[in-house]
Amino acid sequence: MSDYCQALTVPLDEDLAPLAVLLQQHGVVHRIFEREGRQVVMVLDTVQAEQVKTLYEHWRGGRVRIEKEPLSESRPRTGAGLEWLSRGVTLLLIGFCVLGFLLVYLQAPMDWIAALTYAPFEMSGEQIRFGEMHGQYWRLVTPVFLHFGWLHIVFNSLWLWELGGRIEQAMGHFNLLMLFLVIAVVSNTAQHAFGGPSLFGGMSGVVYGLLGFSWVAPLLQPRWQIQPSKAIIVLMVGWLVLCMVGVIEVLGFGAIANAAHLGGLLSGMVLGVAFGALSRVDSDKT
């Protein structure tokens, strides 16, 4: 930032997105970041700094109209195509989930399914005999792709698109992929540790991890606009509680991987604290 000069500093909770659009329309090269609990607008020179202050005063005074959509037809349009590209990792994960569901739904050879479970297994009559992982470390992750019913795959895909997609758009493809891998390992391992060798699967643990992350991380880094509404948080946490006390199983929804859900949620919250704190430290240094 040594080539920039400070033009403006405002409280952290003030939304500067409209101002950024206004500056872009006026051709003002700028950067907005956080420093010492405030938002700072930096520009190239003192002339632009005075321009920013004037535009800010006009904007706050309601004397400037901001057009958020590009007016020039020569500029590329931002449509559904770019929306999908910005959620590439999310779409890839949903695609793997669909493939895992089809393996179960179409009754693929049992060896194919056994290659994706946390512990390898084989059928002996009507009994299942589980073995050891023996260095097959992909099994720490792959159970999340197995889904055993239509509701299972549909709801997990929808939540993954909503929560994972927002995180990916705000923080990038790589960060979402790393979050997914860590949460998947933790949730699957928690389920195996507390539930013993069993045939479990599904993206629900990861979904709860993404919920925990998107819930906690913005509390430390408000620039990440990924926090779900309170209604969604209450709904999902309430569902988790109902599952853990056994209400859902009594209603006939089948066995629930409660340890995976709880492990995912807690690991996501811990990652949210870590990511948010590191981002705040990095912003302060900048």
C-alpha positions as CSV (number, residue, x, y, z in Angstrom):
1,M,0.0,0.0,0.0
2,S,3.1,2.3,-0.1
3,D,2.1,3.8,-3.5
4,Y,-1.4,4.7,-2.2
5,C,-2.6,7.6,0.0
6,Q,-5.4,7.6,2.5
7,A,-8.6,9.3,1.3
8,L,-11.2,8.3,3.8
9,T,-11.7,6.3,7.0
10,V,-15.2,5.3,8.2
11,P,-16.7,2.9,10.8
12,L,-16.4,-0.8,10.2
13,D,-20.2,-1.4,10.1
14,E,-20.8,1.2,7.2
15,D,-21.5,-0.4,3.9
16,L,-19.1,1.1,1.3
17,A,-20.2,-1.1,-1.6
18,P,-22.3,1.7,-3.2
19,L,-19.3,4.1,-2.8
20,A,-17.0,1.6,-4.5
21,V,-19.4,1.5,-7.4
22,L,-19.5,5.2,-7.6
23,L,-15.7,5.5,-7.5
24,Q,-15.5,2.9,-10.3
25,Q,-17.9,4.8,-12.4
26,H,-15.7,7.9,-12.0
27,G,-12.6,6.0,-12.9
28,V,-11.0,6.4,-9.4
29,V,-8.5,3.6,-8.7
30,H,-9.0,2.7,-5.1
31,R,-8.6,0.0,-2.4
32,I,-10.8,-0.6,0.6
33,F,-9.5,-2.5,3.6
34,E,-9.8,-2.7,7.4
35,R,-7.3,-1.2,9.8
36,E,-7.6,-0.8,13.5
37,G,-11.3,-1.5,13.5
38,R,-12.2,1.0,10.7
39,Q,-12.5,0.8,7.0
40,V,-9.9,2.7,5.0
41,V,-10.2,4.0,1.4
42,M,-6.9,4.4,-0.3
43,V,-6.3,6.1,-3.7
44,L,-3.3,6.9,-6.0
45,D,-2.8,10.5,-5.2
46,T,-4.0,13.5,-3.2
47,V,-6.1,14.8,-6.1
48,Q,-8.1,11.6,-6.2
49,A,-8.3,11.7,-2.4
50,E,-10.1,15.0,-2.5
51,Q,-12.4,13.6,-5.2
52,V,-13.2,10.7,-3.0
53,K,-14.1,12.9,-0.1
54,T,-16.4,15.0,-2.3
55,L,-18.1,12.0,-3.8
56,Y,-18.6,10.5,-0.3
57,E,-20.2,13.7,1.0
58,H,-22.5,13.9,-2.1
59,W,-23.4,10.2,-1.7
60,R,-24.1,10.4,2.0
61,G,-26.1,13.6,1.4
62,G,-28.3,11.9,-1.3
63,R,-27.1,14.2,-4.1
64,V,-25.6,11.4,-6.2
65,R,-27.5,8.6,-8.0
66,I,-25.6,5.3,-8.2
67,E,-26.2,2.9,-11.1
68,K,-25.1,-0.5,-10.0
69,E,-25.5,-2.1,-13.4
70,P,-23.0,-1.4,-16.2
71,L,-24.5,0.9,-18.8
72,S,-22.2,0.1,-21.7
73,E,-23.3,-2.8,-23.9
74,S,-19.7,-3.4,-24.9
75,R,-18.9,-4.6,-21.3
76,P,-19.3,-8.3,-20.6
77,R,-22.5,-9.2,-18.9
78,T,-22.5,-10.9,-15.5
79,G,-25.1,-13.6,-15.7
80,A,-25.9,-17.1,-14.7
81,G,-22.7,-18.4,-16.4
82,L,-20.4,-16.4,-14.2
83,E,-22.5,-17.2,-11.1
84,W,-21.9,-20.9,-11.8
85,L,-18.2,-20.4,-12.5
86,S,-17.8,-18.6,-9.2
87,R,-19.2,-21.8,-7.5
88,G,-17.1,-24.3,-9.4
89,V,-15.9,-26.3,-6.3
90,T,-19.4,-26.3,-4.9
91,L,-20.8,-27.7,-8.1
92,L,-18.0,-30.3,-8.3
93,L,-18.8,-31.5,-4.8
94,I,-22.6,-31.7,-5.6
95,G,-21.7,-33.7,-8.7
96,F,-19.7,-36.2,-6.6
97,C,-22.6,-36.5,-4.2
98,V,-25.0,-37.3,-7.1
99,L,-22.6,-40.0,-8.3
100,G,-22.4,-41.5,-4.9
101,F,-26.2,-41.5,-4.6
102,L,-26.5,-43.2,-8.0
103,L,-24.1,-46.0,-6.9
104,V,-26.5,-46.8,-4.1
105,Y,-29.8,-46.1,-5.9
106,L,-28.8,-48.2,-9.0
107,Q,-27.5,-51.0,-6.8
108,A,-23.9,-50.9,-8.1
109,P,-21.6,-53.8,-7.2
110,M,-21.1,-53.8,-3.5
111,D,-17.3,-53.6,-4.0
112,W,-17.7,-50.2,-5.5
113,I,-19.6,-48.9,-2.5
114,A,-17.2,-50.6,-0.1
115,A,-14.4,-48.7,-1.7
116,L,-15.9,-45.4,-0.5
117,T,-16.9,-46.2,3.0
118,Y,-14.8,-45.2,6.1
119,A,-14.0,-48.8,6.9
120,P,-13.9,-51.4,4.1
121,F,-16.5,-54.1,4.4
122,E,-17.7,-57.4,2.9
123,M,-21.0,-59.2,3.0
124,S,-21.2,-62.6,4.6
125,G,-24.7,-63.8,4.0
126,E,-26.8,-61.1,5.5
127,Q,-24.1,-59.9,7.8
128,I,-21.6,-57.1,7.2
129,R,-18.0,-57.6,8.3
130,F,-15.9,-54.5,8.6
131,G,-12.2,-54.4,8.1
132,E,-9.4,-51.9,8.8
133,M,-8.5,-48.9,6.7
134,H,-4.8,-50.0,6.3
135,G,-3.5,-46.8,4.8
136,Q,-6.4,-46.2,2.4
137,Y,-6.6,-42.6,3.6
138,W,-9.1,-41.5,0.9
139,R,-11.7,-43.2,3.2
140,L,-11.4,-40.3,5.6
141,V,-13.2,-38.2,3.1
142,T,-15.2,-40.3,0.6
143,P,-18.1,-41.4,2.9
144,V,-19.5,-37.8,2.5
145,F,-20.4,-38.6,-1.2
146,L,-22.5,-41.7,-0.3
147,H,-26.2,-40.9,0.0
148,F,-29.0,-43.4,0.7
149,G,-32.2,-41.7,-0.3
150,W,-33.8,-38.9,-2.4
151,L,-34.4,-36.6,0.6
152,H,-30.8,-37.2,1.7
153,I,-29.2,-36.1,-1.6
154,V,-31.7,-33.3,-2.3
155,F,-31.4,-31.5,1.0
156,N,-27.7,-31.9,1.3
157,S,-27.2,-30.6,-2.2
158,L,-29.4,-27.5,-1.6
159,W,-27.6,-26.7,1.7
160,L,-24.2,-27.2,0.1
161,W,-25.1,-24.9,-2.8
162,E,-26.4,-22.2,-0.3
163,L,-23.7,-22.3,2.3
164,G,-20.7,-23.6,0.3
165,G,-21.5,-21.4,-2.6
166,R,-21.6,-18.2,-0.5
167,I,-18.2,-19.1,1.1
168,E,-16.7,-19.9,-2.3
169,Q,-17.8,-16.6,-3.8
170,A,-16.5,-14.7,-0.8
171,M,-13.2,-16.5,-0.1
172,G,-12.3,-18.4,-3.3
173,H,-12.2,-21.9,-4.6
174,F,-9.1,-23.1,-2.8
175,N,-10.3,-22.0,0.7
176,L,-13.6,-23.7,0.2
177,L,-11.9,-26.9,-0.9
178,M,-9.6,-26.9,2.1
179,L,-12.5,-26.2,4.4
180,F,-14.4,-29.1,2.9
181,L,-11.4,-31.5,3.3
182,V,-10.8,-30.7,6.9
183,I,-14.5,-30.8,7.9
184,A,-15.1,-34.0,6.0
185,V,-12.2,-35.7,7.8
186,V,-13.3,-34.5,11.2
187,S,-17.0,-35.3,10.8
188,N,-16.3,-38.8,9.4
189,T,-13.7,-39.6,12.0
190,A,-16.0,-38.4,14.8
191,Q,-18.8,-40.6,13.5
192,H,-16.6,-43.7,13.3
193,A,-15.1,-43.0,16.8
194,F,-18.4,-42.6,18.5
195,G,-20.6,-44.9,16.4
196,G,-18.1,-47.7,15.8
197,P,-17.7,-49.5,12.4
198,S,-20.9,-48.9,10.5
199,L,-22.2,-48.0,7.1
200,F,-22.7,-44.3,7.2
201,G,-22.4,-41.5,4.6
202,G,-23.7,-38.2,3.5
203,M,-22.6,-34.5,3.2
204,S,-24.6,-33.5,6.3
205,G,-21.5,-33.3,8.5
206,V,-19.8,-31.0,6.0
207,V,-23.0,-28.9,5.7
208,Y,-23.0,-28.4,9.4
209,G,-19.4,-27.5,9.3
210,L,-20.0,-24.9,6.7
211,L,-22.9,-23.6,8.8
212,G,-20.6,-23.2,11.8
213,F,-17.9,-21.5,9.7
214,S,-20.2,-19.0,8.0
215,W,-21.9,-18.3,11.4
216,V,-18.6,-17.5,13.3
217,A,-16.1,-16.2,10.8
218,P,-18.0,-13.0,9.9
219,L,-18.2,-12.1,13.6
220,L,-14.4,-11.6,13.4
221,Q,-14.2,-10.5,9.8
222,P,-17.3,-8.5,8.8
223,R,-16.0,-8.1,5.3
224,W,-17.1,-11.7,4.6
225,Q,-20.8,-11.4,3.9
226,I,-21.5,-15.1,4.4
227,Q,-23.5,-15.3,7.6
228,P,-26.8,-17.1,7.2
229,S,-30.0,-15.6,8.6
230,K,-30.9,-16.2,12.2
231,A,-33.9,-18.3,11.0
232,I,-31.6,-20.7,9.1
233,I,-29.2,-21.0,12.1
234,V,-32.1,-21.7,14.5
235,L,-33.6,-24.2,12.0
236,M,-30.5,-26.2,11.5
237,V,-29.3,-26.2,15.1
238,G,-32.8,-27.1,16.2
239,W,-32.8,-30.0,13.7
240,L,-29.4,-31.1,15.1
241,V,-30.8,-31.1,18.7
242,L,-33.9,-33.1,17.6
243,C,-31.7,-35.6,16.0
244,M,-29.4,-36.0,19.0
245,V,-32.3,-36.6,21.4
246,G,-33.7,-39.3,19.1
247,V,-36.9,-37.5,18.0
248,I,-36.1,-37.9,14.3
249,E,-35.4,-41.6,14.5
250,V,-38.7,-42.2,16.4
251,L,-40.5,-40.4,13.6
252,G,-39.2,-42.9,11.1
253,F,-36.4,-41.0,9.3
254,G,-33.9,-43.7,9.9
255,A,-30.5,-43.7,11.7
256,I,-28.9,-40.3,12.0
257,A,-25.1,-39.7,12.0
258,N,-25.3,-37.4,15.0
259,A,-21.5,-37.5,15.8
260,A,-20.7,-36.5,12.2
261,H,-23.2,-33.5,12.4
262,L,-21.8,-32.3,15.8
263,G,-18.2,-32.9,14.8
264,G,-18.7,-31.0,11.6
265,L,-20.4,-28.1,13.3
266,L,-17.8,-27.7,16.0
267,S,-14.9,-28.0,13.5
268,G,-16.5,-25.4,11.3
269,M,-16.8,-23.0,14.2
270,V,-13.2,-23.5,15.2
271,L,-12.1,-23.0,11.6
272,G,-14.2,-19.8,11.5
273,V,-12.4,-18.5,14.5
274,A,-9.0,-19.3,13.1
275,F,-9.7,-17.9,9.6
276,G,-11.4,-14.8,11.0
277,A,-8.7,-14.0,13.5
278,L,-5.9,-14.5,10.9
279,S,-7.7,-12.3,8.5
280,R,-8.1,-9.5,11.1
281,V,-4.3,-9.8,12.0
282,D,-3.4,-9.7,8.3
283,S,-5.6,-6.6,7.8
284,D,-4.1,-4.8,10.8
285,K,-0.6,-5.5,9.5
286,T,-1.5,-4.2,6.0
